[in-house]
Amino acid sequence: MSETLRTTADVAALDADLLDRTAIAVRAAGSALCERFGDVVRYQTRDELMRALAANDDTALDILRPALTELRPQAGWVEDELDGGALPPGEWWVVDPAEGNVNHLHALPEWAVTATLVRDNQPVLTVVHLPLAGETYTALTGAGAHLDGRPLRVSRTTDLSLSIVATSQARPDEDEKVVRRVGSSITAMLFDALVVRTAVPATLHLLNVAAGRIDAFWQFAGARADLLPGALLVTEAAGRISDAQGRPWTPQSGSFLAAAPGVHAEAASTLSR
């Protein structure tokens, strides 16, 4: 028994050190993206847009990929931040090199760099860095969620009618059924919540749930890189995550809900109508 406990403690210590080193790499990538930020990037075609998005991604990945690979050489790498579903067994880096990339191109401040280590389909640690704000959000399984070292806690709100809630679109080319479901969910929340916020990217809303600034976030469909960082942050900040109907959430789920415990059931009821 003592050997098992010692082994568990050793793993926890190694993961805590890994979190610190991951944060260094993520901040460096954020600094590189800051150097590209300022003027609105103009584009006239979808191809021009995709090239501009890729240029930002590549700038951050040139720093993140070698740094994170050195930290965990055996870990796999998720190539496409829009991928969803379960991962094969083992460790994987799930990275969004420019979360909110389109905002960056439009000289809007709502963007970040994220890196999450997933172990056997469970997020173990995550780092979300907001370069313009100079803020770094971190979470480690069993060790809590933090903003620059300060503990985070979800709100104590218990009434959805007094709550600020938020949603985001998973991708711009979502199929019609999902788009209509998003629209109807916003309408339902406009009746039941105090204020409804709608914007991309998802991760920034989830940071606000973890920090207790807003009370719930939901999204239909979505990618691992959209949701895993925020899912771990909210969970470690004592929030609840599920699918939109209140059932257990996995990366294969078709919807996602993160909320303060006091409004989770009410939010799930609203989204289930």
Buried (B, 14 or more C-beta within 10 A) or exposed (E): EEEEEEEEEEEBEEBEEBBEBBBEBBBBBBBBBEEBBEEEBEBEEEEEBEEBBEBBBEBBBEBBBEBBEEBBEEBBBBEEBEEBEEBEEEBBBBBBBBBBBBBBBEEBEBBBBBBBBBBEBEBBBBBBBBBBEEBBBBBBBEBBBBBEEEEBBBBEBEEBEEBBBBBBBBEEEBEEEBBEBBEEBBEBBEEBBBEBBEBBBBBBBBBBBBBBBBBBBBBBBBBBBBBBBBBBBBBBBBBBBBBBEBEEBEBEBEBBBBBBBBBBBBBBBBBEE
